[in-house]
C-alpha cells in the first residue's frame, strides 16, 4: 500500500487490533499496520504497556466501508 493511506483506528491493545484486522480480512479490505517497535519485537500479546500502540491504515477509498465494518467494535 502507498503512503497516502489514512488512519482507520489506533489501539494500545493487541487483542482489539487483531479483532479489527480479522474483520477487515473478512470484508476483503486491504490494510497495513504500524506498531510500536518494542511491542512488535517482543510480541507482547494483549499488552497495554505504556507507550505501546498499533495503528491500522486503509486506502482512502476504503475508509468508509472499513469504518462501517468495525462500527460496533471501537
Residue pairs with C-beta under 8 A, 6 or more apart in sequence:
1 30
1 31
1 32
1 57
1 59
4 60
5 32
5 57
5 58
5 59
5 60
6 57
6 58
6 59
6 60
6 63
7 55
7 56
7 57
8 20
8 31
8 56
8 57
8 58
8 63
8 66
8 67
8 70
9 20
9 55
9 56
9 70
9 74
10 53
10 54
10 55
10 56
11 17
11 20
11 53
11 54
11 55
11 56
12 48
12 52
12 53
12 54
13 46
13 47
13 48
13 54
14 39
14 44
14 45
14 46
14 47
14 54
15 45
15 46
16 73
16 74
17 33
17 54
17 56
19 73
20 56
20 70
20 73
20 74
21 31
21 33
21 56
23 69
23 70
23 73
24 30
24 31
24 56
24 58
24 66
24 69
24 70
27 65
27 66
27 69
29 58
29 62
29 65
29 66
29 69
30 58
30 59
30 62
31 56
31 57
31 58
31 66
32 56
32 57
33 54
33 55
33 56
33 57
34 54
34 55
34 57
35 53
35 54
35 55
36 51
36 52
36 53
36 54
38 44
38 49
38 51
38 52
39 47
39 49
39 52
39 53
39 54
44 52
58 66
